Amino acid sequence: MRLRAPTRFAGPLGVPGDKSISHRVVLFSAIAAGTTTIANLNRGADVQASLNAVRVLGARVDQDGVLVRVTGVARLRDPAQPIDCANSGTTMRVLAGALAGRVNAVLDGDASLRARPMERVAEPLRAMGADVRCSERGTAPIVFTPSQKQLRGITYELPIASAQVKTAVLLAGLRAKGATAVISPSHSRDHSELMLSAMGAAVDVDGLRTTVRPAQLHALDGYAVPGDVSAAAYFIAAATALPGSRISVLATGINPTRSAALDVMRDMGAHISIRNLSVQHGEPVADIEVSSASPLRNVELDPARVANVIDEIPLLCALAATANGSFTVRDAAELRTKESDRIRSTIELLRAFGVSVNELPDGIAVRGGRPLRPPLAISTGGDHRIGLTAAVLAAAARAPLVIEDADCIATSFPDFERAWHAAFAKEPASA
Ligand code: S3P
């Protein structure tokens, strides 16, 4: 991917549908009674993996122009082949909760997904009585065998604040005997709780404890996926860093369990404001207006907020490199189990731009405020968020950039190159 050098960012723009929400609406609709019509579904490869999975499990998927219709099935079908979750951890972990105890199936994925921890989702499902087995290394392929008995509700204390594992346990809980509760060490994204409630499940949230009771889900009468705030964040950071920029990212999800990175940027001095707020099926959606800001200053990142900025940590480190002072991320060892070891890959990316940065066992320390030295080309190592963060670093340095192995960007943001260039202002800022 060849990115040109921007002068500044301008104008209204849209981002793809939220990836987390897109997975959920596809996977939940597949087990709900009736047909859910979905607008603005994320078209990236990850969500495609969820659509393919529900299709082979017997749900009906129809594409009708910009709309996708998913019709649920009462009894999931045993797939003849392993289900390929490709690069998508959310497909694999969330689907595990829907499959546990009721089908003969195998979940598999690409080399990156096969290296990621899956025992964390198999363990609570086994505690509910399901037969779920990972490889000896605790990874995919995951093998599911139906249970004779109904699953039993449990109270499960998550060792890490994973929204994917929380969702899997709650989904299995919909078919279990009695109540199922998940206790999280800190708040993680709550899209599942909101959507399951909208689909008719009794979901009770009490602080860090979420409880579900057995329920049959019902299709939603039309669901519009909000724009992905994690995708918007790259434009917001670039517009913040490039003088003279002014953008508005339209109809974007600003759920507080996802938008904490915007709060961190605001604390750094970014000019970000919210317009046209509405709530759709429980999810807050708004236009996000941004104008450039300088100087930025680095702030402390509260470790309790890490789960709510987890996907934006590479980006926050990049913005921190352009700001005065230093920025330290701690308590984020989870980053080592993402699409890449994101502590390593973020550090390598920042160093490629001449940034002074230290690796910590559970985080990253960035020394900001020195001029960036942009390379001609970088490698993503197969991680979309590293490629997207590289685009922001190059923009902040007003440099062109070649992104090698850029295909992975399409897992979350198909058509990124066109969208990025479309946001470049056609003429320089008037004085
Ligand atoms: C996601 C949860 C997070 C996040 C991932 C998407 C989700 O992962 O990093 O990109 O949609 O639930 P964990 O559940 O592993 O924290």
Boltz pocket constraint, residues with backbone or C-beta under 6 A from the ligand:
constraints:
  - pocket:
      binder: B
      contacts: [[A, 19], [A, 20], [A, 21], [A, 23], [A, 90], [A, 161], [A, 162], [A, 163], [A, 164], [A, 165], [A, 189], [A, 310], [A, 311]]
      max_distance: 6.0
